[in-house]
Every structure is written in structure tokens, then in C-alpha cells.
Amino acid sequence: MTKDSIPFDSVPFLEIRKRDGRITPFDKRKITEAIFKAARAVGGENYSLAEELTGEVISYLAANKVPGLIPTVEEIQDVVEKILIEKGHARTSKAYILYRDRRTRIREAKSDLMDVVKDILVEGNRRAEECGYSSAQKMHEIALAASQKYYLDNLLPPEIAQAHRRGSFHIHHLGYYSKTLDSLHIDFPRIVKNHSGIIENFSPIGFYSTLMNIAGAVQKSRNDMFGEQHLPFFDRFLGELLRGFQKRSEHVELAGSLRGFLRYYNNLSGFFAGNRFKLSMGLGLDTSEEGKLCSQFFLNELLCDKDHNNHPRIVFILREGINFLPKDPNYDLFLLALRSALRTGNPTFCFLDTSYNNPLHNEVCYFSDGLRIAENRHGKAGGEGRGNIGSLTINLPRLALTTRDEELFFVELDRLLRLGVRQLLHRFEVLTALRCRDLPFVMGKGQYMGSERLSPEDSIQDALKNGIMTLGFIGLPEVLRVFQSEKSESNEESHRLLVRILSHMSRRVLSFREEYDLNFALAGISGDRQLQSFTEQDREDFGIIRGVTDKELYSPGFILFQEDEGLDKKIAYEGEIHRHCLAGCSSTVFLMPGLDLEGAAEFLRELAGADLGYVSINTFFSPV
């Protein structure tokens, strides 16, 4: 101790000012504890030295503070750093700075979280008055907000967390980061065949009881997941079940059984344990009498149901020779599906005859948002028994506004794609720490491809390799406007730039598949409303730019209005996006009011001919 320092037990001031302005009693031992923790981080164990250095800090404050002013917490911390360096404790000073920074981030995170919680509660009260927003929903959103803050501040690498915060990309479903998977195509035929026990009461006699067991299995699987569950080729599965029963079901009995299945789902279709229950099914390909009856029932129920939001999403699968042309055996089902889509927006349509789907025959599976599951580096191709592990969406307009130069744009795009893959790899690594027992239904009951022989204590890593990880993007139309704002927007120049961006991203993602031997895939799906934060952040940073930041949400693609003069160009652009996105793309179609079913069918055939793989029909116009 120097001759001018104040003894540890002597303090020239009794109070300090906290960051929020509160005045509290001064406790010198808090300074000592902080110094000692920093010293221990670099191997120190001398508590007396920490007390001595605390005396030096107090002496400096006493000598330099303005008389009558109470020292602040920040002032004291600044002096601690100064004294540590001056007394030759550089390593301890560095550890203290890191400790201080971590405490600051934790404190700021708590403050931000409290603001989020307040917003949820205030907004929740308003929504409760309007639409019955429940307490469970509020609590679920608060828990997700807390989880997101934790992962951003403590688990994610800083540069990845920073990219998410500043709006360079968005990590989807961040609140579930280390706990579970995104989505799954449930392969019921394989599960039943393997007698895994998931349909424990499977009966060759009772169709209704079998459906209820299927519904119960879906509900149990929901405990392990947060995203969509899809029942692929569901009409084919139900047709095989019906043909396997000893007693043939009458039409009335069949309808009653299927209606009971829908009623079971409807009871779960709100917020299940605070999380929205998402179920979809694939229909259209089964030409058997039993399979067609099931498809007809679901489509007619959708047409008759006044509350369309409570009905499972239907993905109607189209293929020439089965249902896409007037001569096909299931063409009547296609027209029925079109009538429902024009009235309700459900079903959506996927095309299996495109250049990228046709080679895989009938194995390609789509979720209701257009997410495609097909190629697989580690097992059987197709979607059954597989799903999405995690995804992020890149903010392309922000990249264009930041660079303002085409060549620099591609340099920075490379860097951002590499950072995005690092995030997905990090999520994959975190999830591989889970054991089979952590996902007792999805993995423990053998639902996920590769999980059939896992014991409860086994890692899920080998099964997880069958899933896909998606790098998405948003704002291609806005990027074209940024780079062509001072030029004439010629079709040739727009198409050249569009193809260059898509080819660059798809090549890079394919190279990541090879480099890491995992199912990375480029996705053109960006319907998450949280992406609205992109435009809000970009308006703040770049101002209002016409055709770019002056909108609520960046464009997921080139929306297809049937009466649009530039429709042919937009269809060609959408075809390019679909061809480059192995993880799928969803195009939105607005059809003219009063269009008959045959006209709508012909328009969809035109889209399929342009290599679009998946479309949804918007119901803005009057229903047919």
C-alpha cells in the first residue's frame, strides 16, 4: 500500500449512484470481490492484494472527485481499470474488463427483456379484448422472449448474434434453439410396418380407432417439436388401411370416422401448451376408390367449414397421368381442390413434373409453406421421416444498400453466406447434445429417419443428419431496384442480375453441402412476419427509398397477378427462383375474379410449364 492510499477499512464517502439514478449505500467489498474474481480468472489467489487495490481505488476517488458529488458506478469501474493497469496487473485488468462487459450485456439484456415483457402484456391485453388472446399465449411469448435473449447473449458466437441483431439475417425460431427440431413429415406406413409401438392399438377391424391412434400420435409428437407436422401422401396411407380391414367401411361410416379425426384436430388447433398446433396433409395421388373417397371427404369438409383456419392445411400434389390433365383419373379431385382454393386459400399446390422434382418420381414432399424435402446425403431420398432442423433468412436489400456496387455485393454475399452456414452448423452441434430420451416420441418411437434403433441414452446426431438446414433469402425484387435505380430497368439486365444472384447463392450452398457433408439447401420461403424488422431497421439506417424501404415487408418473390402486364416476365423470374432453391419456394398467385375452374387449371399448368414447383392461391377476389 502506498503512503497516500486510504486503508481498506476507511471510506471517505458513504453512498454511490446506480445506473438507474438510485442512491444506495457504498460497499467497498463489492469492488474487492470484482477484482478478486478477475484475478482468479488469470490464476491469482491473493485476496489481501485485492483489498489493497480497493484502497488504491478509494484513494483515487477521494482525491479526484468533485466535492459534494456522489460517485457513480461507472466512475468507480473506470478507476478500477486505471489502478489495475498502473499497478502492473494488465492481465487482471483485461479479465476485469471482460467481466465488466459481460455484466453490462446481462444487465442490458434484462432491461430489454423487461421492455419486451411489458409490450407482450400490453399488446396481449388489447388482443384479448379483440380475439380472446389467452394467458397461456402471453406466457408462451414471454418464455420465448427470455429464451431468445439468453441464446443471443450467452450461447451464440458474438458475430452471429450481432448479424441477427443488426438485421443482416434472421435466425428463425430462436427461442427453441437448443431444445428441439423445426418440422417433420411423419412416415406412418413405415412406423406401422415396423411395429414400433407408436400406434399401439392398431386394429385390422376398426378404422375409427386407428384414426384416433394416429391423431394421438400426432399430438404426442407435438410435445417434441415446435413447427409443422405433415402427413405425406395421406390419401394413399388411408386407402391402404381401408383395404387392409377385414370389414369394409360403408361411406357413411367412413365419413364419420374421418370427421372424428378432424374434430380431434380442431380441438388442438389453437394454442397447444402455448404454441400453435400446425398440421398439414398431402392429397391427390391415390387413384384407388378408397383413397379418392378420403381425399373427396377432406376437400368437401374444407368447402363446407365456415372457419377455415381450424382445418389442417392441405398440399394437393399434381402429376400428369394422375390428376393434372382432363383425361387423368383424379382430374375431378384437382377441380374440387381448385374450387376450395379459390374460396378458402386452402389447399396449396405442388407440381411433381418440374425439372428438379421429376427425377425423384413421387418421393418429393412439401410442407404447407412450400418448404421442400427431397435430396438426402445420408439416406433414402424423399421427405417421409425427415424435416427441417433450423433455418435463417438473409436480408438481401440491406446488403445491396450497404455496398451500392454489384461486385462488392457478391463479395459481401459470400461472407454472409459463410456466416449463415456457421450459425446452422452451430445449431446442429448444439442439438446433437440431445439424447434420444430428450425427444421421446419423434426419436424414441422411431419417427425420424435413422432413429429406429436408438436407445434412450444415444445421441440423435446420426438421425439428425437426415434432416435439412435451410438458408433463405428475401427481397430479390428490391435488390434489382437498388442496382437499377439510375438505369432503365430492361428485362435483359434484370434477368441477368437475378440469375447471377441465384446461381451464386445456390452454388455456394451446394459447396457447403460437400464441405460439411450435411443437407444444406437454399430456400425461397420467407413468410415469417418477424422479417418485418428488416424493413424497419433499414428505414432507420438508410431512410425511405422508393420501392425498397417504403414497404411493410420485403418481397418474398414476384407476386403473380393474372391481369398484370408484366406477368410473363414475373413467371419466368419465379421459375428461376424455384429451380435454384432445393429447399423449395412458394409463389403467390392472384387469379382474376369470375375465372372458371378450367381456366384456373390451365393457368396452373402454365406455371408448372415454367418450372414453378409450389404455388398458393390468394383469396382476395370473389370466390368461384
N, C-alpha and C positions, 0 to 999 in steps of 0.2 A: 504494500500500500504506500502511495506517495504521501509526502508530508502535507499536501493540500487537500487530500481526499477526505471525505466525511466518513466516519466509522459506519459500519453496516447498521448498527442499532440506532443511528441518529438520522432523522429525516427533517429537512428544512421546510417541507410543505406537506399538508395532510390530505389533499384532495387532488383528483385528476378529472379531466373532461373526456367522456367517452365519445365515440364517433357519432352517436345519435344526439349529442348535446347534453346528456345526463351528467351530473356531478356525483362522483362516488368516492368513498374513502380510498386513499392511496395505500397499496400493499406492495412493499418492495420485494417481498418473496416471490411475487409473480415474475418480476424481472429475473431474479436468480434462477427460478425454475426454467424459464425460457432459455437462458444462457447455458444452463447445465444440460438441457435436452439437446441443444445444438452441439455442445462439446462431446456428449456421449455418441452422437451420430458420427463423429470422426475419431472415436476411440478414447476420449477424455473421461476421467472418473473423479476429478478433484472438485468437490462441492465447495470447499473453502475458497478456492480460486474464483468460483462463480460468485460467491458472496463479496469477495474483494472487488471484482469487476463491477458489481452492482453499486458498491460505494463510489467507484470512479464515475459511474453514470450519474448518480445523485449529485455528486460534487459539481460536475459539469453543468447540470441543470440549475443548481443553486447559483452558480457563478454567472450564467448567461441568460437566465430567464428575466423577462420584464417584471419589475416589482409589482405585486398585486394580481398578476395573471396566473391562472391555474394552468399547469402544463397539460397538453393533450396526449392521448395515447400515441398518435403518430409522431409527435416530437420525441417522446421517450424512446420509441423504437428506432428513430433515426440516430439518436445519441448512442444507443447500444451498438449499432453497426459501426459508428465512428470510433468508439472506445475500443472495440474488439480489434479493429484494423490497426489503430495507433499502438496498441499494446502487443502487437505481433501475433495475434490469433486470427490469421487470414482464413484458415480452413474452418475454424469455428464461425467466423463471420459469414462465410459462404453458406454454411449449414443453417445459420440463423436466418439469413435472407430467404433461403428456400422454405424454412419453417414459417416465416412471416408471410411469404407469398401464398403458401398453402392455406394458412389460416384466413387470409384475405379472400381467397377463392371460395372457401367453405362459407364464410360469412356472407359474401355476395350471393352465393347460391341460395342460402337460407332466405335472404331478403327477396330475391327474385321468386323463389318458391312461394313465399307468403303472398306476393302480388298475384301470382297465378291462382293460388287457392282462393283468394278474395274474388278474382274475376269469375272463377268457376261457380262460387257460391252465389254471387250477384246475378250472373247470367242464368244460372240454374234456377234461381227463384223466378226470374222472368219467364223462362221456358216452361217451368212447372205450371204457371198460370195459363199458358197458351196451349200446351200439349201434354200435360201430365208428366213432365220431366221428374224422374223419381230420385229418391235419396240414394238408392243403390248406384244410379248413374253418376251422381255427383261424387260419391265416394270412390267409384272406379276411376273417374277422371283425375281426382286428387292423387290417388295412388300412382297412376301413370305419370303424372307431372313430377312427383317425387322420384320415381324410378328414372325418368329421363334426366333429371338434374344430377342424380347420383352417377349415372353412366357417363355423362358428359364431363363431370368434374373429377371422377375418380378412376374410371375404367378405360375409357377411350384414350389413345395416344393424343397428345395436345394438338398436333397439326390436323388430325382428323376432326377432333371436336371443334377446332377453330373454323374449318371449312364448312361444317354444318351450321355453326352459329352465324357466320357472315353470309350464308346463302349461296355458297359455291355449289354445294349439293345438299340433298336432304336424305337423311337416314330414316327409312320408314320403320314404323312400329318400334321406336327406340326404347319405349318403356318395357318391352319384352326381351330386350337384347340378349340376356344370358340365360333365359329360362325355357324357351320353347321355340317351336317352328312356326312358319307362316301359314302354310296351307297344305292340303293333301287330297289326292284322288284316291278314294277308298276302293280297293280292289276286292269287292265282296265275293266274286266267283272263286278267286284263289283262296280266300280265307275259309270259305265253306268247304272247298275241296280238301284243304289241308287239315280240317277238323281242329283248328287252333283253339276252339272254345269261345270265340267271340260271339257266335250265335249258338249259345249253349243249348237252347231248347228247339233247335231246328227240327221241324216235323215234316215228313213227306205227305201229310194229310192237310194240315191247317195253314192255308195261305195267309190268313189274317194274323195268326200268331207269329208266323215267320216275319211278316212285315213289321210287327211290333218289336220283335227282337232286333231287326235291322235298325229301327228308329232308336231303340235303346242303345245300340252300339254306337250310333252317330252321336247321341247325347254324351255317352261316356268319353268318346274320343275328344269331345269339345273341352273336357277338363284339361287336356294336354296341349291344346292349341289356342291360337287367338284369331286366325284367319278363316278362310273359306274351306269348307269340305265339299267335295264334288263327287257325285255318284256317276262315274263314266259309263256310257252305253247302258243306261239303267233299264231301258226297254228290253234290251237283249237279255239282261240278267233276269228280269221278271218273267220274260217269256220262257226261259229255260226252267225257272222254278215252277211255273204253272204246268209245263209239260211233264215235270217230274212227279207231280202229285198223283196219288192213286185215285183220288176223286176229282173229277173235272168240275171246275168252278162255273156256276151259271153267271150270266152277265150281271145280274143284279147283285149277286154275292161278291163278284169281283169288284164292282163299283163301290160297294160298301166297305170292302177291305181297304181299297186304295184311299177312299175318303177318310177312313180312320187313321191311315198313315199321315195324310195331310193335316188332319185335326191335331194329331200328336205334335207335328212340326209347328203348327200355328201357335200352340201353347208355349213353345220355346222361342218363337221367332223375334220376341222383343229382346230385352237385355237379359242374357243368361249369366248369372253371377256377375252382373255389372257390365257384361261385354255382349255386343250384338251377335246373335246367332246367325251365321251365314251358311246356307246350304244351297247347292245347285245340283242339277242333274242333266245328263246328256241323253237326248232322244233323237229318233229319226231313222236309224239304220236297220232296225229289225223288221223284216218283211213277213215274219210269221203272224198267224192270226192272233196269237196270244200277245205278242209284243206290240202289234198295232193297236189292239184294244187298250192296252195300258197307256200308250202314247196319246191316243184319242181322248182318254179319260182326263189325263193331266192338262191337255190343251183346252178341252172344253170347260174344265173346272176353272182354269185361269180366265177364260172369257166370261164366265158367269159370276166370278168372285168380284164383288164391289171393292174390296180392299186388296188391291193387287200387291201391295207392299208385304203382305203376310204370306205370300205364295213363294215357294222356292224358285230361284232363278232357273230358267231352262235354257240350255245351249242346244239349239237344233242343228244337227250335223247333216250337211248336204254333200251328196256324192252322185255323180252321173251314173245311171244304171240302177239306182236305188230310189231316189226321190227328187232329183233336180230337174228332170225333163218331163214334159207332159206324158210321155209313154212309160215312165218309170212306175213300178208297183206302189211306191209310197208317195207319189206326187200329191195325192189328196191330203196326206198329212202335212206336206210342205205348205199347201194353200191354207190349211187350218192354222198352222203356225204363223203364217203371214198375217192372217186376219187378226190373230191375237196380238202380234207385234205392233200392228198398225193402231190397235185400240189401247194397248197397255204398255208398250215398250218391252214386253217380255213375251216370247224368247228373243235371244240374240242368235246370230247365225255364223257358223264356221264352215269353210269350204275345204274339202279334202282333196280336190283335184288341182290345187295350185302346184307350181313347180317345186316347192320345198316340202309340201305335205304328201304329194302323190307317191314318192318313192317309199314312204313308210306305211303305205296302204292304210289300214284303219286303226293304226296304233296311236295316232296323234290325239292328245287330249287338251282341251281348252277349259280354263276357268271362266266364270261369267264376266270378268273384266277384260278378257282377251289374252290373259297370260297363257302361254303355250308350253306344254311339257312334251318333249319328244325325244331328241337325241340323248344318249347316255354313254359316258365313257367307262362306266363301271358295272354295267349290267344290261339287261334287256331294254331295248328302246321302247318308247311309249310313255304314257302318263300314269298308268294304273300302279298304285302303290308308291307314288312319288309326289313331290310337291316342291314349293319354293321355300328355301331356307331363310333368305333375307334379301333385301333389295335397297337400292338407293337411286335417286334421280338427280342427274346433272343439270344445272341451270345454264343452258347454252346462251341465252341472251346476255346474261351477266358477263360471260366470257367474251362475247363479241363487243360489248360496251366497254369492257376493260382494255382490250387490246386495240380495237379500231383498225386492225390490219389483218388481212386474211392469212398471211404466212405466220405471223405471230400467234394468231388464233389457234392454228394447228399445233404449234409448239406447246402452248399452254393447255390445249385439249389433251395432249399426250400426258402431261404432268398430272392433270386432274383425273384422267382415267386410271393412271397408275395409283394415285392416292385412293381412288374409289375401290380398286381391287384390294388394296391393303386393308381398307375398312372391312370388306367382305371376308377376307382371309382371317382378320382378327375375330370377327363374329363366329366364323366356322370353328376357329381354335377354341374360343370360349365355350361354344356349345358342345364340343367333343369332351369337355369335362363332365357332361351329364352322363349318368348311368342309365341302363335300361329301366331300372326301377323308378327313375325320375319321370319317365313318360310311360306309365304302366299300361295304357291302352294302345297308344299309337305304336310304341316299340314292344312293350311287354306282351301284347296279343298278336304280334307279327303283322300289323297292318302296313308298316313301312317296308319297302323292298330292302332285303338284306338283314331284316331284324328277326327273321323266323327262328333262328337258333340261338339268339342271345339269352344269356342267363341274367338274372336281376342285377348283378354287380358288373356286368360287362359294359365297356364304353360303347356309345352309339356311333362312334366315328365311322366304322366301315359301312353301316347302313346310311349314315348321313351323306356319304359320297355319292349316293344315287340321286340326291336332291339337286336342285339348280340354285344358282345365285345370280341375281339379275342386276345389271347396270342399265338404268333407264335414262331418259333424257326428255326435256320439254323445251318448247319454244323454237322449233325449226323455222316456222314462218317468220317469227320476229328476227331471227338471225339474218334471214335473207333481206329483210327491210333495213337492218343496221348497215349491212355491207353494200346495199344498193340504193341507199337514201339519196345519194347525189348522182345516181346514174339512171338511165332508162331501164326499167325492170323487164328486160327481154325474157321470153320464155327460155331461150337457149342458155343465157347466163344464169338464170335462176336454177334451171335443171342441172347445169354443170356444177354449181356450188352445192346444191342439195346432194347430188350423187357423191361428190368428193367428201362431204362431211360424213354421210352414212357409210361409205366404203372405208373411210379412215377408222371410224369407231368400230365397225364390225371386224375389220382386220385385227385391230388391237385386242379386242375381246377374245377373238379366236386364238390369238397368240398367247393370251393369258391361260386359256384352256389347256394349251400344250405345255406351257411353262410350269403350271402348278398341278396338272392332271386332275382338274376339277371341272364341274359343269357350269362354268361361267357363260352367260348369254346376254346379248343385247336386247333390251325391251323398249318398245314404243308406247308403253302404257303409263299414263300419268294422271289418273283421275283423283288423286288424293287432294282433298280441299286444303290440307296443310301447306300445299305448294303455293297457296295464295301469299304466303310470307315472302316468296321470291320477288313478286312484283312490288310488294310494299317496301322491301329493303332496297330494291333497285331504284324505285322512285325517290327514296330518300338520298341515295348516293349519286344518282345521275340526273335527277329531275324528271319532268314529264316529257317523254319522247313519243311523238305521234306514231301510232301503230306498233309501239313496243311496250313502254311502261304505262301507257294510259288505259290499261285494262285491268280487270279484277284478277285474271289468271292467264298466264301464258298459254298459248295454243298447244294442245296435245298433238295436233296434226292439222290437216287441211280438211275442215269440215265440209261435207258434200251436200250442198243444196241442189236438188234436182233441177231447179229453174235457173241456176247460176250460169252466166255466160261463159265463165272460165272453168266449167265443170270438167271437161276432158283433161285439161292441164292438171287440175287437182287430183283427179282419179289416177293419172299417171304418177304424180308425186306420192300419193298414198301407196301405190303399188311398189314403188322403190323402197319406202319405209318398211313395208311388210316383208319384202324379200331379204332385207338386211337384218331383220330382228328375229333371231332364233327363239327368243323368249316371247314372241308374239307382239301384236299391235292391234288396237281396236279402233276402227274407223266409225265415225258417227254419220248417219245418213238422214237427211230430211227429205221426205217424199212429198210430192205435190198433193194438195187436198183433192179428194174425189178420185184418186187413182185406183183403178180396179185391181183385183188380185193378180190377174195375168200380167198386167203392166208392171206391178211391183216385182213379180217373179222374174220378168225379163230384165228389169233394171239390176236385180241381184246377180243375174247371170252375166251381165256386162261387167259388174265389179269383180266377179270371180275370174273372168277372162283377162282382167288387168292385174291379176295375181294378188288381189286382196284376200287375206285369209280369214278375217273375222270382222263382222260389222254389227252395229246396233242401230235400230231404227228409232228415231226420236218421235215422240207422240205430240209434238206441238200442234200439228194440223188436226183437222177433224177426223174422227175415226171412220174406218170403212165399215 
